[in-house]
Amino acid sequence: MADISQKACSICGKTYPMQEFSYGNKGNRSYCRACDKAEKSAYSAGGTEAARQFREQQRAKWRGAA
């Protein structure tokens, strides 16, 4: 049975405690704090398309390794 006190990030695929997904004004996000910060940096540098490319590249890293 899965441990409900942990969750996998939908960008990097790493498993973190649930507290890592509770930031800002929301409590149950799909990205860990580190990925959220990196995605926001990509968005600031290049807009929506840059943020989408960042997410796809990160997901390809861990999905390709599986």
N, C-alpha and C positions, 0 to 999 in steps of 0.2 A: 504494500500500500504506500502511496506517495506521502511524503512529509508535507503537510499543509502549511508549515511555518516557513517553507522555502518556495521560490518561484524562479523560473528561467526567464531571462531577458529575451524579448523577441528580436533584438538586434544582434547582440553578441553571443547569445545562446548559453551564457554562463548562469549558474544557479546561485542565487543570493537569498539572504533572509528577507522576509516580506517588508521589513522597514526600509529596504533599499528602493522600494517601488512607491513609497509614500513621501512625496515632496510637493512643494507648492501648495495649492489649495485642493489637490486631489489625493485620494488615499490608495487607489488601486490602479496604478499605471502599468503599461506593458513594457516600458523601457526602464532599465536600471538608471540610477542617477548619472553615472559616468557616460553612458550612451546618450542620455538626454542632453547632457552638457555638450558633448561632441557634435550631436546633430544640430543643436542650436548654433554652434560655431560655424558649421557648414552652411546653414541657412543664412546666417549673417554675412558670410563671405560671398555666397553665390545664389541665394534665393531658394525657391521651392525645388527647382531641378537639382541643385547641389545637395540639398538635404535628402532627396530621394535617392540620388546616386550613392551618397554615404551609407544610407540604410541598406541598399542592395549589395554594396561591396562588403559590408560587415557581415551580412547574412550569408553571402556566398563563401566567406572564409570558414565559418563554422559548419555550414551545411555540406560543403565540399569535403571537409575533414571527417565527417561522420561515416 
